[in-house]
Amino acid sequence: MVGASIIKPIIPTTGYGRDNLLALVILIGCALLLLHPGMLNCMALLVLRHEAFEHLGYFEEVLNQLHLPFIYKDLGDPIHLDGYAGLVVMGGPQSANDSGAALDAERRLISDAVDGGLPVLGICLGAQLIAKVLGARVYKNSVKEIGWAPVHFTERGREDPLFAGLPSPTVFFHWHAETFDLPDGAEWLAYTEGCRNQAFRVGRNVYGIQFHPEITPDMISDWSAHWHETIEPHAFDTAPLAKRVLEAWLRQSGLLAV
């Protein structure tokens, strides 16, 4: 299995060795294609991570089960889209409105990905960054949403491949203080009582999700300790939801066989 948790520590930051190892990762992924025909693309997913504790969570387990390679890039790392099959933008305590070279680079990368037709999935801050890049306003929500809360799906959301067949509402985990307006042309997919815009789609394969389908109990415990909150991490088992949402995005993006 190829995953960022395996390859990131052994890849040198510069030079000939890094290029060879990245090429080897891609070749291994292509070899796995022969063994796992459900995987349609041997290139890796690029995952933008803003904090070490805000990682792929359950999504990582799903990608490893599917033998789909992925590579983490942390905030401030050099980033580009060459050779990647799709882009996943994770959450973080930053604001999509923050200035600085690192977030400027991410916003440019997201813009290039959308313009180039690359599949993009944004979670929490990632969704806000997508909205910002597409010209929508990002601002403080009327309330902080922290913890478990039901997500309601709109009519379009109930028909969308990512959420079709899920009960409305379905409980997901939340942790955010800001929200966003829908970008022009976006499909509104989900809402909560405390936040109108919880999910949207632009085109076929660009999704922004404000809530956290990827989060694991260990991540909830880590976040709660870091931010001094008390939340029951095992209140709901969302692993099946994470698998369903991610696999649906991969199929919608042409990265997994239907």
Backbone as CSV, one residue per row, in Angstrom:
resi,resn,N_x,N_y,N_z,CA_x,CA_y,CA_z,C_x,C_y,C_z
1,MET,0.842,-1.195,0.000,0.000,0.000,0.000,0.875,1.242,0.000
2,VAL,0.447,2.215,-0.752,1.194,3.462,-0.836,0.380,4.551,-0.188
3,GLY,0.937,5.235,0.787,0.241,6.332,1.444,1.236,7.345,1.922
4,ALA,0.738,8.553,2.168,1.654,9.609,2.596,2.321,9.277,3.911
5,SER,1.582,8.566,4.791,2.173,8.235,6.076,3.402,7.357,5.910
6,ILE,3.493,6.654,4.749,4.644,5.801,4.497,5.722,6.559,3.740
7,ILE,5.344,7.286,2.704,6.354,7.829,1.813,6.898,9.179,2.250
8,LYS,6.121,9.979,2.969,6.597,11.336,3.261,7.889,11.358,4.066
9,PRO,8.031,10.537,5.112,9.251,10.651,5.901,10.518,10.228,5.161
10,ILE,10.429,9.394,4.103,11.634,8.879,3.481,12.003,9.642,2.229
11,ILE,11.197,10.603,1.777,11.508,11.335,0.560,12.340,12.554,0.899
12,PRO,13.528,12.680,0.352,14.313,13.890,0.609,13.582,15.122,0.129
13,THR,13.852,16.256,0.730,13.136,17.477,0.384,13.588,18.051,-0.940
14,THR,14.790,17.755,-1.387,15.279,18.294,-2.642,16.132,17.252,-3.340
15,GLY,16.362,17.474,-4.638,17.390,16.725,-5.334,16.902,15.530,-6.096
16,TYR,17.866,14.841,-6.691,17.617,13.717,-7.586,16.884,12.582,-6.900
17,GLY,17.232,12.295,-5.647,16.608,11.183,-4.948,15.118,11.357,-4.776
18,ARG,14.664,12.572,-4.511,13.229,12.834,-4.337,12.466,12.516,-5.612
19,ASP,12.988,12.950,-6.758,12.294,12.704,-8.019,12.190,11.213,-8.302
20,ASN,13.273,10.474,-8.045,13.249,9.036,-8.281,12.241,8.331,-7.386
21,LEU,12.176,8.740,-6.123,11.248,8.093,-5.208,9.796,8.404,-5.566
22,LEU,9.517,9.648,-5.970,8.161,9.974,-6.395,7.779,9.174,-7.629
23,ALA,8.720,9.016,-8.552,8.449,8.205,-9.736,8.171,6.763,-9.343
24,LEU,8.926,6.256,-8.355,8.725,4.888,-7.889,7.331,4.720,-7.286
25,VAL,6.877,5.724,-6.515,5.538,5.672,-5.931,4.490,5.536,-7.023
26,ILE,4.628,6.345,-8.083,3.659,6.301,-9.175,3.714,4.955,-9.884
27,LEU,4.921,4.402,-10.096,5.042,3.104,-10.744,4.395,2.005,-9.915
28,ILE,4.576,2.079,-8.587,3.937,1.090,-7.719,2.415,1.192,-7.843
29,GLY,1.914,2.441,-7.860,0.474,2.626,-8.030,-0.024,2.041,-9.333
30,CYS,0.749,2.218,-10.410,0.357,1.664,-11.705,0.371,0.140,-11.664
31,ALA,1.352,-0.423,-10.967,1.394,-1.878,-10.850,0.178,-2.406,-10.099
32,LEU,-0.242,-1.664,-9.074,-1.423,-2.078,-8.312,-2.674,-2.055,-9.175
33,LEU,-2.677,-1.198,-10.202,-3.825,-1.129,-11.107,-4.103,-2.488,-11.735
34,LEU,-3.029,-3.241,-12.043,-3.201,-4.551,-12.654,-3.847,-5.534,-11.694
35,LEU,-3.575,-5.348,-10.398,-4.124,-6.260,-9.398,-5.492,-5.834,-8.913
36,HIS,-5.808,-4.536,-9.057,-7.053,-3.983,-8.541,-7.717,-3.165,-9.650
37,PRO,-8.453,-3.814,-10.558,-9.011,-3.119,-11.716,-10.025,-2.050,-11.367
38,GLY,-10.530,-2.006,-10.127,-11.455,-0.943,-9.752,-10.787,0.412,-9.702
39,MET,-9.453,0.429,-9.608,-8.717,1.677,-9.580,-8.436,2.110,-11.008
40,LEU,-8.948,3.288,-11.397,-8.855,3.725,-12.780,-7.678,4.650,-13.036
41,ASN,-7.030,5.164,-12.025,-5.966,6.137,-12.239,-4.817,5.820,-11.301
42,CYS,-3.600,5.677,-11.875,-2.463,5.279,-11.054,-1.727,6.473,-10.475
43,MET,-2.161,7.697,-10.764,-1.522,8.866,-10.184,-2.055,9.115,-8.778
44,ALA,-1.255,9.792,-7.967,-1.610,10.016,-6.569,-2.556,11.196,-6.415
45,LEU,-3.294,11.176,-5.307,-4.035,12.351,-4.867,-3.095,13.257,-4.080
46,LEU,-3.195,14.550,-4.309,-2.460,15.531,-3.519,-3.351,15.984,-2.376
47,VAL,-2.848,15.888,-1.150,-3.622,16.244,0.042,-2.941,17.415,0.729
48,LEU,-3.619,18.560,0.780,-3.094,19.733,1.479,-3.524,19.665,2.939
49,ARG,-2.544,19.597,3.838,-2.800,19.446,5.273,-2.290,20.702,5.992
50,HIS,-3.155,21.302,6.822,-2.802,22.564,7.482,-2.279,22.373,8.890
51,GLU,-2.617,21.256,9.511,-2.110,20.885,10.834,-1.942,19.375,10.853
52,ALA,-0.941,18.903,11.576,-0.687,17.463,11.615,-1.887,16.682,12.137
53,PHE,-2.652,17.287,13.054,-3.783,16.573,13.660,-5.065,16.702,12.828
54,GLU,-5.020,17.421,11.722,-6.194,17.517,10.828,-5.863,16.804,9.526
55,HIS,-5.813,15.483,9.619,-5.390,14.646,8.501,-6.601,13.944,7.864
56,LEU,-6.334,12.959,7.025,-7.401,12.296,6.268,-8.305,11.410,7.122
57,GLY,-7.823,10.966,8.279,-8.665,10.163,9.158,-9.200,8.920,8.470
58,TYR,-10.524,8.743,8.542,-11.146,7.583,7.899,-10.879,7.559,6.401
59,PHE,-10.745,8.704,5.775,-10.457,8.748,4.338,-9.151,8.018,4.022
60,GLU,-8.163,8.143,4.907,-6.890,7.455,4.681,-7.088,5.945,4.666
61,GLU,-7.908,5.442,5.587,-8.189,4.006,5.612,-8.840,3.569,4.310
62,VAL,-9.780,4.361,3.823,-10.480,4.009,2.581,-9.511,3.998,1.406
63,LEU,-8.677,5.023,1.294,-7.715,5.090,0.188,-6.747,3.917,0.228
64,ASN,-6.283,3.557,1.417,-5.387,2.408,1.533,-6.088,1.113,1.152
65,GLN,-7.337,0.952,1.549,-8.098,-0.243,1.168,-8.266,-0.340,-0.345
66,LEU,-8.410,0.816,-0.998,-8.585,0.857,-2.449,-7.251,0.866,-3.193
67,HIS,-6.140,0.927,-2.446,-4.807,1.000,-3.040,-4.659,2.230,-3.933
68,LEU,-5.255,3.321,-3.496,-5.115,4.595,-4.191,-4.043,5.417,-3.479
69,PRO,-2.950,5.766,-4.149,-1.865,6.497,-3.489,-2.241,7.949,-3.225
70,PHE,-1.666,8.497,-2.168,-1.876,9.901,-1.833,-0.606,10.456,-1.213
71,ILE,-0.424,11.757,-1.337,0.761,12.418,-0.806,0.330,13.665,-0.053
72,TYR,0.728,13.761,1.211,0.468,14.961,2.000,1.469,16.058,1.641
73,LYS,0.969,17.275,1.592,1.811,18.460,1.582,1.315,19.359,2.715
74,ASP,2.217,19.699,3.629,1.855,20.537,4.758,1.932,22.007,4.384
75,LEU,1.244,22.831,5.163,1.188,24.265,4.890,2.600,24.839,4.811
76,GLY,2.913,25.483,3.696,4.235,26.042,3.491,5.145,25.186,2.635
77,ASP,4.798,23.905,2.427,5.577,23.067,1.522,5.425,23.571,0.083
78,PRO,6.433,23.364,-0.758,6.251,23.645,-2.190,5.143,22.751,-2.761
79,ILE,4.260,23.308,-3.560,3.130,22.544,-4.091,2.959,22.809,-5.573
80,HIS,2.528,21.764,-6.285,2.200,21.867,-7.705,1.218,20.744,-8.025
81,LEU,0.627,20.795,-9.204,-0.385,19.814,-9.599,0.134,18.774,-10.579
82,ASP,1.349,18.936,-11.055,1.869,18.047,-12.094,1.869,16.597,-11.624
83,GLY,1.214,15.741,-12.385,1.234,14.321,-12.098,0.231,13.836,-11.078
84,TYR,-0.610,14.725,-10.561,-1.606,14.322,-9.566,-2.976,14.091,-10.217
85,ALA,-3.697,13.134,-9.671,-5.002,12.772,-10.212,-6.131,13.617,-9.639
86,GLY,-5.922,14.212,-8.477,-6.958,15.000,-7.823,-6.375,15.722,-6.632
87,LEU,-7.169,16.632,-6.075,-6.722,17.485,-4.964,-7.718,17.390,-3.819
88,VAL,-7.214,17.122,-2.617,-8.019,17.118,-1.397,-7.446,18.182,-0.471
89,VAL,-8.301,19.087,0.010,-7.866,20.194,0.861,-8.511,20.015,2.233
90,MET,-7.688,19.786,3.259,-8.195,19.471,4.582,-8.503,20.736,5.382
91,GLY,-8.982,20.528,6.609,-9.334,21.628,7.490,-8.134,22.189,8.231
92,GLY,-8.403,23.162,9.100,-7.351,23.778,9.894,-7.884,24.991,10.623
93,PRO,-7.129,25.509,11.580,-7.581,26.666,12.356,-7.416,27.990,11.626
94,GLN,-6.781,27.987,10.475,-6.601,29.217,9.712,-7.940,29.696,9.148
95,SER,-7.939,30.928,8.646,-9.096,31.462,7.919,-8.769,31.488,6.443
96,ALA,-9.773,31.239,5.620,-9.587,31.365,4.178,-9.263,32.796,3.770
97,ASN,-9.512,33.738,4.677,-9.222,35.148,4.411,-7.808,35.554,4.828
98,ASP,-7.074,34.656,5.493,-5.746,35.001,5.968,-4.810,35.311,4.809
99,SER,-3.907,36.250,5.044,-2.870,36.551,4.065,-1.653,35.675,4.355
100,GLY,-0.652,35.787,3.510,0.566,35.017,3.715,0.880,34.161,2.505
101,ALA,2.165,33.916,2.310,2.618,33.216,1.106,2.064,31.795,1.009
102,ALA,1.968,31.080,2.150,1.546,29.683,2.114,0.098,29.546,1.660
103,LEU,-0.801,30.335,2.246,-2.204,30.259,1.842,-2.414,30.867,0.456
104,ASP,-1.632,31.873,0.107,-1.711,32.402,-1.259,-1.389,31.308,-2.266
105,ALA,-0.374,30.513,-1.966,0.009,29.425,-2.866,-1.108,28.383,-2.962
106,GLU,-1.754,28.092,-1.838,-2.859,27.129,-1.863,-4.030,27.662,-2.681
107,ARG,-4.352,28.920,-2.503,-5.470,29.491,-3.262,-5.180,29.456,-4.764
108,ARG,-3.938,29.756,-5.162,-3.582,29.675,-6.578,-3.681,28.243,-7.082
109,LEU,-3.230,27.297,-6.264,-3.275,25.889,-6.659,-4.715,25.424,-6.841
110,ILE,-5.584,25.784,-5.901,-6.995,25.404,-6.011,-7.604,26.010,-7.270
111,SER,-7.309,27.270,-7.537,-7.816,27.917,-8.739,-7.349,27.192,-9.991
112,ASP,-6.072,26.828,-10.036,-5.536,26.106,-11.190,-6.201,24.736,-11.335
113,ALA,-6.444,24.064,-10.206,-7.084,22.753,-10.257,-8.498,22.853,-10.820
114,VAL,-9.269,23.812,-10.328,-10.640,23.988,-10.816,-10.624,24.358,-12.291
115,ASP,-9.789,25.310,-12.663,-9.719,25.738,-14.070,-9.280,24.603,-14.980
116,GLY,-8.438,23.713,-14.461,-7.938,22.605,-15.259,-8.810,21.374,-15.250
117,GLY,-9.953,21.426,-14.554,-10.863,20.288,-14.523,-10.432,19.164,-13.610
118,LEU,-9.487,19.423,-12.703,-9.030,18.389,-11.784,-10.073,18.179,-10.685
119,PRO,-10.334,16.949,-10.277,-11.240,16.717,-9.150,-10.710,17.377,-7.878
120,VAL,-11.596,18.071,-7.144,-11.207,18.767,-5.919,-12.238,18.463,-4.833
121,LEU,-11.754,18.129,-3.643,-12.610,17.914,-2.482,-12.058,18.743,-1.330
122,GLY,-12.862,19.653,-0.796,-12.453,20.479,0.330,-13.264,20.172,1.563
123,ILE,-12.596,20.016,2.704,-13.246,19.727,3.976,-13.024,20.904,4.920
124,CYS,-14.103,21.466,5.467,-14.068,22.549,6.444,-13.306,23.748,5.881
125,LEU,-12.106,24.064,6.386,-11.323,25.146,5.800,-11.131,24.922,4.311
126,GLY,-10.964,23.670,3.903,-10.808,23.373,2.481,-12.001,23.829,1.670
127,ALA,-13.215,23.626,2.193,-14.417,24.097,1.506,-14.442,25.613,1.445
128,GLN,-14.036,26.250,2.537,-14.016,27.718,2.576,-12.999,28.277,1.589
129,LEU,-11.853,27.612,1.447,-10.851,28.055,0.480,-11.364,27.925,-0.947
130,ILE,-12.059,26.836,-1.241,-12.644,26.684,-2.580,-13.642,27.798,-2.850
131,ALA,-14.531,28.046,-1.879,-15.522,29.106,-2.043,-14.840,30.450,-2.265
132,LYS,-13.815,30.737,-1.478,-13.080,31.996,-1.599,-12.464,32.137,-2.989
133,VAL,-11.813,31.090,-3.445,-11.168,31.103,-4.755,-12.184,31.350,-5.869
134,LEU,-13.401,30.835,-5.680,-14.438,30.975,-6.700,-15.234,32.266,-6.552
135,GLY,-14.758,33.175,-5.714,-15.331,34.506,-5.639,-16.384,34.715,-4.576
136,ALA,-16.630,33.710,-3.730,-17.647,33.836,-2.686,-17.039,34.442,-1.417
137,ARG,-17.913,34.973,-0.584,-17.488,35.600,0.666,-17.334,34.552,1.759
138,VAL,-16.255,34.662,2.561,-16.043,33.827,3.745,-16.054,34.743,4.958
139,TYR,-16.825,34.370,5.996,-17.051,35.275,7.121,-17.451,34.469,8.347
140,LYS,-17.517,35.150,9.509,-17.890,34.470,10.751,-19.334,33.983,10.683
141,ASN,-19.524,32.736,11.087,-20.872,32.206,11.202,-21.551,32.800,12.434
142,SER,-22.881,32.741,12.469,-23.614,33.312,13.604,-23.321,32.570,14.904
143,VAL,-22.953,31.290,14.800,-22.592,30.496,15.979,-21.398,29.611,15.615
144,LYS,-20.627,29.240,16.624,-19.618,28.208,16.412,-20.318,26.854,16.435
145,GLU,-20.001,26.033,15.476,-20.516,24.657,15.468,-19.380,23.734,15.877
146,ILE,-19.501,23.149,17.059,-18.490,22.245,17.582,-19.194,21.035,18.175
147,GLY,-18.894,19.861,17.624,-19.500,18.636,18.129,-20.404,17.977,17.106
148,TRP,-21.227,17.061,17.591,-22.123,16.294,16.724,-23.406,17.061,16.473
149,ALA,-23.857,17.080,15.228,-25.102,17.773,14.890,-25.664,17.208,13.592
150,PRO,-26.990,17.207,13.455,-27.610,16.667,12.241,-27.419,17.582,11.038
151,VAL,-27.119,16.966,9.909,-26.998,17.664,8.626,-28.218,17.309,7.774
152,HIS,-28.884,18.334,7.283,-30.037,18.157,6.409,-29.600,18.321,4.950
153,PHE,-30.155,17.513,4.079,-29.807,17.598,2.669,-30.924,18.303,1.895
154,THR,-30.516,19.179,1.002,-31.474,19.856,0.137,-32.012,18.862,-0.900
155,GLU,-32.946,19.312,-1.703,-33.459,18.443,-2.764,-32.327,18.014,-3.695
156,ARG,-31.464,18.984,-4.054,-30.311,18.654,-4.894,-29.349,17.724,-4.153
157,GLY,-29.192,17.963,-2.868,-28.308,17.117,-2.078,-28.785,15.681,-2.017
158,ARG,-30.092,15.489,-1.895,-30.642,14.132,-1.830,-30.482,13.398,-3.156
159,GLU,-30.270,14.145,-4.238,-30.054,13.541,-5.558,-28.578,13.427,-5.913
160,ASP,-27.715,14.086,-5.149,-26.300,14.135,-5.494,-25.625,12.793,-5.203
161,PRO,-24.672,12.385,-6.045,-24.017,11.091,-5.833,-23.361,10.936,-4.462
162,LEU,-22.880,12.022,-3.843,-22.204,11.891,-2.556,-23.163,11.590,-1.416
163,PHE,-24.404,12.051,-1.520,-25.322,11.950,-0.380,-26.612,11.203,-0.693
164,ALA,-26.815,10.821,-1.938,-28.055,10.131,-2.322,-28.242,8.869,-1.488
165,GLY,-29.436,8.710,-0.942,-29.756,7.534,-0.144,-29.499,7.685,1.342
166,LEU,-28.795,8.741,1.749,-28.588,8.976,3.179,-29.848,9.584,3.786
167,PRO,-30.160,9.234,5.027,-31.299,9.881,5.686,-31.049,11.380,5.833
168,SER,-32.112,12.138,5.763,-32.002,13.583,6.015,-32.910,13.936,7.184
169,PRO,-32.332,14.268,8.359,-30.907,14.541,8.571,-30.082,13.297,8.889
170,THR,-28.762,13.452,8.733,-27.755,12.484,9.156,-26.764,13.220,10.054
171,VAL,-26.382,12.595,11.163,-25.476,13.254,12.109,-24.033,13.139,11.625
172,PHE,-23.346,14.286,11.594,-21.916,14.359,11.306,-21.245,15.211,12.382
173,PHE,-19.919,15.191,12.375,-19.144,15.990,13.315,-18.833,17.353,12.702
174,HIS,-18.797,18.392,13.568,-18.574,19.766,13.124,-17.525,20.432,14.014
175,TRP,-16.738,21.321,13.386,-15.823,22.158,14.169,-15.427,23.359,13.309
176,HIS,-16.181,24.455,13.435,-15.845,25.645,12.649,-16.521,26.867,13.254
177,ALA,-15.919,28.018,12.966,-16.476,29.306,13.398,-16.838,30.190,12.220
178,GLU,-16.344,29.850,11.034,-16.626,30.649,9.841,-17.489,29.865,8.864
179,THR,-18.079,30.608,7.941,-18.900,30.007,6.904,-18.637,30.752,5.605
180,PHE,-19.422,30.454,4.573,-19.194,31.045,3.262,-20.522,31.185,2.525
181,ASP,-20.558,32.107,1.586,-21.653,32.156,0.623,-21.386,31.135,-0.476
182,LEU,-22.436,30.711,-1.158,-22.239,29.783,-2.263,-21.580,30.498,-3.432
183,PRO,-20.579,29.883,-4.045,-20.025,30.462,-5.272,-21.073,30.496,-6.384
184,ASP,-20.917,31.408,-7.313,-21.820,31.476,-8.454,-21.826,30.146,-9.191
185,GLY,-23.032,29.663,-9.488,-23.178,28.420,-10.231,-23.083,27.166,-9.402
186,ALA,-22.845,27.288,-8.100,-22.717,26.103,-7.245,-24.084,25.530,-6.900
187,GLU,-24.127,24.228,-6.752,-25.330,23.536,-6.271,-25.275,23.472,-4.748
188,TRP,-26.333,23.940,-4.097,-26.442,23.901,-2.628,-26.922,22.515,-2.231
189,LEU,-26.152,21.813,-1.388,-26.430,20.411,-1.113,-26.859,20.110,0.313
190,ALA,-26.449,20.926,1.294,-26.715,20.554,2.685,-26.684,21.777,3.591
191,TYR,-27.349,21.639,4.757,-27.396,22.718,5.741,-27.611,22.137,7.127
192,THR,-27.332,22.939,8.160,-27.692,22.615,9.535,-28.506,23.774,10.093
193,GLU,-29.053,23.573,11.274,-29.809,24.662,11.905,-28.919,25.862,12.181
194,GLY,-27.633,25.630,12.435,-26.735,26.716,12.785,-25.936,27.290,11.638
195,CYS,-25.999,26.644,10.460,-25.154,27.093,9.339,-25.811,26.666,8.023
196,ARG,-26.153,27.653,7.221,-26.932,27.361,6.011,-26.145,26.550,4.982
197,ASN,-24.884,26.895,4.768,-24.132,26.271,3.674,-23.158,25.234,4.229
198,GLN,-23.573,23.976,4.165,-22.753,22.887,4.693,-22.085,22.062,3.596
199,ALA,-22.581,22.151,2.383,-21.954,21.410,1.285,-22.419,22.007,-0.034
200,PHE,-21.508,21.989,-1.015,-21.858,22.451,-2.352,-21.041,21.690,-3.388
201,ARG,-21.512,21.744,-4.613,-20.793,21.161,-5.745,-20.712,22.194,-6.857
202,VAL,-19.556,22.272,-7.498,-19.369,23.107,-8.672,-18.978,22.191,-9.827
203,GLY,-19.739,22.245,-10.912,-19.468,21.325,-12.002,-19.756,19.900,-11.583
204,ARG,-18.931,18.978,-12.049,-19.160,17.568,-11.763,-18.386,17.072,-10.553
205,ASN,-17.176,17.596,-10.322,-16.301,16.931,-9.361,-15.568,17.873,-8.410
206,VAL,-16.060,19.092,-8.250,-15.504,20.013,-7.260,-16.513,20.144,-6.118
207,TYR,-16.130,19.670,-4.934,-17.036,19.642,-3.782,-16.412,20.379,-2.602
208,GLY,-17.236,21.145,-1.908,-16.872,21.726,-0.636,-17.791,21.200,0.443
209,ILE,-17.236,20.650,1.515,-18.009,20.082,2.624,-17.546,20.762,3.912
210,GLN,-18.455,21.449,4.591,-18.105,22.178,5.809,-17.937,21.238,7.002
211,PHE,-18.718,20.194,7.085,-18.638,19.261,8.215,-17.504,18.265,7.982
212,HIS,-17.342,17.305,8.899,-16.165,16.429,8.898,-16.551,14.952,8.775
213,PRO,-16.806,14.475,7.554,-17.087,13.044,7.405,-15.874,12.164,7.678
214,GLU,-14.666,12.750,7.596,-13.424,11.970,7.694,-12.976,11.703,9.117
215,ILE,-13.566,12.377,10.093,-12.983,12.404,11.438,-13.157,11.075,12.164
216,THR,-12.106,10.683,12.908,-12.123,9.460,13.699,-12.243,9.809,15.182
217,PRO,-12.598,8.839,16.026,-12.640,9.120,17.467,-11.311,9.636,18.013
218,ASP,-10.195,9.084,17.549,-8.890,9.567,18.019,-8.674,11.030,17.644
219,MET,-9.097,11.418,16.450,-8.966,12.820,16.045,-9.823,13.724,16.921
220,ILE,-11.039,13.285,17.235,-11.900,14.088,18.101,-11.260,14.269,19.470
221,SER,-10.672,13.209,19.990,-9.995,13.307,21.292,-8.818,14.268,21.216
222,ASP,-8.042,14.188,20.144,-6.896,15.095,19.975,-7.348,16.543,19.890
223,TRP,-8.358,16.808,19.060,-8.850,18.175,18.891,-9.420,18.705,20.203
224,SER,-10.176,17.862,20.891,-10.800,18.292,22.142,-9.748,18.654,23.182
225,ALA,-8.688,17.855,23.257,-7.617,18.147,24.204,-6.881,19.427,23.812
226,HIS,-6.642,19.581,22.518,-5.892,20.751,22.049,-6.664,22.043,22.279
227,TRP,-7.977,22.007,22.061,-8.805,23.224,22.144,-9.644,23.277,23.414
228,HIS,-9.391,22.346,24.352,-10.025,22.367,25.678,-11.552,22.265,25.572
229,GLU,-12.007,21.301,24.810,-13.436,21.008,24.689,-13.700,19.612,25.247
230,THR,-14.938,19.368,25.646,-15.335,18.045,26.123,-16.400,17.495,25.186
231,ILE,-16.019,16.512,24.387,-16.921,15.930,23.388,-16.756,14.414,23.424
232,GLU,-17.853,13.696,23.386,-17.805,12.237,23.376,-17.378,11.770,21.970
233,PRO,-16.183,11.195,21.839,-15.693,10.850,20.499,-16.394,9.655,19.867
234,HIS,-17.011,8.811,20.694,-17.642,7.594,20.178,-19.169,7.707,20.122
235,ALA,-19.690,8.908,20.176,-21.148,9.071,20.198,-21.805,8.516,18.941
236,PHE,-21.128,8.617,17.814,-21.666,8.116,16.540,-20.536,7.433,15.777
237,ASP,-20.889,6.361,15.084,-19.927,5.660,14.236,-20.104,6.178,12.808
238,THR,-19.183,7.032,12.369,-19.313,7.626,11.039,-18.345,7.022,10.022
239,ALA,-17.666,5.937,10.383,-16.750,5.298,9.431,-17.475,4.881,8.142
240,PRO,-18.672,4.262,8.227,-19.375,3.908,6.981,-19.753,5.134,6.147
241,LEU,-20.078,6.247,6.815,-20.404,7.472,6.093,-19.177,8.014,5.371
242,ALA,-18.020,7.980,6.041,-16.786,8.446,5.416,-16.474,7.635,4.165
243,LYS,-16.596,6.336,4.280,-16.335,5.457,3.132,-17.290,5.767,1.987
244,ARG,-18.547,5.954,2.318,-19.553,6.218,1.288,-19.296,7.543,0.585
245,VAL,-19.024,8.582,1.353,-18.813,9.917,0.772,-17.562,9.932,-0.098
246,LEU,-16.445,9.398,0.420,-15.204,9.455,-0.343,-15.286,8.599,-1.604
247,GLU,-15.794,7.388,-1.486,-15.890,6.532,-2.670,-16.814,7.148,-3.719
248,ALA,-17.874,7.815,-3.287,-18.762,8.477,-4.240,-18.040,9.603,-4.972
249,TRP,-17.220,10.377,-4.238,-16.451,11.447,-4.897,-15.441,10.860,-5.883
250,LEU,-14.790,9.775,-5.503,-13.828,9.135,-6.399,-14.507,8.619,-7.665
251,ARG,-15.687,8.014,-7.516,-16.404,7.543,-8.700,-16.866,8.714,-9.554
252,GLN,-17.410,9.750,-8.907,-17.871,10.932,-9.628,-16.724,11.592,-10.389
253,SER,-15.521,11.448,-9.854,-14.339,12.076,-10.451,-13.642,11.192,-11.481
254,GLY,-14.149,9.963,-11.662,-13.534,9.048,-12.606,-12.288,8.373,-12.085
255,LEU,-12.089,8.389,-10.776,-10.898,7.778,-10.179,-11.161,6.394,-9.612
256,LEU,-12.410,5.958,-9.659,-12.794,4.632,-9.150,-13.902,4.110,-10.043
257,ALA,-13.833,2.831,-10.366,-14.837,2.234,-11.240,-16.220,2.302,-10.609
258,VAL,-17.222,2.516,-11.421,-18.606,2.601,-10.936,-19.078,1.218,-10.518
